Amino acid sequence: MALALVDQLRFTRAEWQRGLEGVSDADARRRIEPMNALSWMIGHLAWHERLVWAERGLGLAVEPGLDAVANGAPASAPPLEAMWTAWARIVAISDPLLDGLTPDGLEQPLAFDRRRHPPVAGTELLHVIYHYWGHIGEASAVRQMLGHERPPEFVGDIDHLAPYRADR
C-alpha cells in the first residue's frame, strides 16, 4: 500500500483531471492574461513532476518537450492532447518511485538531487501537491472566464476517495 501522502497526490491528480474534463483544445490554448493557458498548466505540472520524480528521484532525462513549459519559460499555449499525453507518461514513470517510498525515505533527499542542500522527499511531495492545488484554482478561474457553465467544484469526494489515514 502506498503511503498516505502519496495517495493524497493521486487524489490531487484526479481532481486536476476532473477539473479539466470536457475542455476543448481551442479553449485550452486560449490565454487570458496574466494567467496561463490551460494546456500550458497541464504541461507545466508534468514538467514539475518530471523534475522531481524522474530527474531528481530516478536520474532520468525524459520528455524534453516539457522544457517549453518550465518555470521561467516564455508563455505558450501548446496542443492540449500533447500535454495530456506527456503528463500521463510522466505519471506512469513517477508512480513506481512513489509506490516505493517509505516513511524513512520521505525524510531523505531524492537519490539524484544534486543541489547543495536538497529538501527531503516528503517536502518535494508536499510541494508537488500544493503546486497542483494552486493551478487547480487558476484553471477553475480560467474556465469561468471562458464562460464554461458549472465548472467542477473543489474539493471533490475526498471523504470516500482520499480520507485521512495514518501511515502505520
N, C-alpha and C positions, 0 to 999 in steps of 0.2 A: 504494500500500500504506500502511495506517495505521501510525503509529509503534508500536513495541513496547509502550510503556506503555499506549497506547490499546487494543491487543489484550489486555493484562492486565486492563483494566477490563471488556472484553467477556467475557473468561473468568470474571471475578468475578461479573458479572451472570448468566451462565449457571449458575454454581454456586448463586447466590441462588435462581434459578428451580428448579433441581434439588432444592434443599433444602426447597422448599415444595410440590413436586408431590404431588397427592393430598390436600392439606389441605382439609377441608370448610369452608364458611362458618361453621358453628357453632363448630368448633374454632378457626378463625382469629380469631373475635371473642371468645373466652374470654381473660380476663386473669388471669394467675397473678401476683399482686403479689409483689414490687415490679416485676416485668418487665411489658413492654407486650404488648398483643395482637399476634398475628402480622399481622393486617390493618393495624394501626397502623404496624408496622415497614415494610411494603411502601409505604404512603403516605409515610412519613417519608423513606425513601430516594428516592422520587420527588420529594419536596419538596426534598431536598438537591441532587439533580441539576438540578431546575428553578432553584434559587437560583444555582447555579454556572454551568451552561451556558446556560440560556435567559435568565435575568436579567442576570448579570454578563458572560456571553460574547456574547449576541446582543441584549440590550436588550429582550427580550420579557416581557410580563406575561401569562402563560398559567396555566391550571389553578388558579384562585383557591381552589378547594375544598381544595387541599393545605395551605392556611394552618392548617387544623384539626389537622394533624399535624406542625407546625413545632416546632423546639426551643422549649421553654417553654410550649407549648400544653397545656391540660388533657388528662389521659389520656382515651382514647376507643377504641372498637372499631368502626370503620367497616365497611361491607359489603366483603367480600373482592373480589368482581368489580369493584366501583367502583375499588378501589385498584389492582388489576392493570391495569385499563383506563387509569387516569391514568398509571401507571408506564410502560406501553407507549407512550403518547402523548409523554411526556417523553423517553423514549429515542429515539423517532423524530425529535423536534425537535433533540435534542442530537447525534445521530450525524453529521450533516453538518459541524458545527463541529469535532467530534473528528477526523473524517477529514481536515480541512483543517489540523490542527495540524502544525507543523514543529518540528524541534529548536530553531531560534531562537525560534519562537513560544512554546515551553514556558518560555522564560526571560523572558517579558514578562507583565505583568498582563493580565487579560482586558479587552477593549475597553470594556465598560460598567461596570467595577468602580469605583465612586465612593468607596470607603473611602480614608482618608487615606494609609495605607501598605498597599496591596493586595499579597497574595502573587502570585508568578508563576503562570502557568497550570499548570506542571508540579507545583507544590506543591498546587494545587487538585485536580489529577488524583490525586495520591497520597492526599490527604485523602478524596476520594470512595471510592477503592478500599479504604482501611483502614476507613472507616465501614461499608462493606458487610460486610467480614470480621467486624467486631465484632457486627453484627446477625446474621450467619450463625451465629456461635457461640451467641448468645442464642436465636435461633429453634430451633436444634438442642436446646438445653436445654428450651425450652418444649414442643417436640414430645415429648421424653422424659417430661416431667412430665404431659403429656396422655395418656400411655400408648401413644403410637404405636410400633408394633413396627418395629424396624430402620430408623430414620430414616437418611438418606444419611450416609455418612462423607465427611469432607473432608480434604484437598484431592482433588478428583476426578482425572480423567485429564489432568493438566497436561502430562505427558510428550508426549502426542500433540496435545492441543488448544491448549496455550499454552506451549510450551517456550521457554526463554531464546533470545533473538536480539538481536543488536546492531543499532541503527539506523545505517545507513551513508549 
